[in-house]
């Protein structure tokens, strides 16, 4: 799992550089706006839910209806 995570992360970082070079500053601006509008609230939501429940990263899977038996 760790190797997969490193591979995917490295791919995404290099892909961002390629797309940024190909499409220029409009791509970077769109990426920043989407990150601020969607990424930051979702990260804050996950952190606050985890803090409220007193759960770690693995325990957070239990609250998702998709992963219920």
Buried (B, 14 or more C-beta within 10 A) or exposed (E): EEEEEEEEEEEEEEEEEEEBEEEEEEBEEEBEEEEEEEEEEEEEEEEEEBEEEEBEEEEBEEEEEEEEE
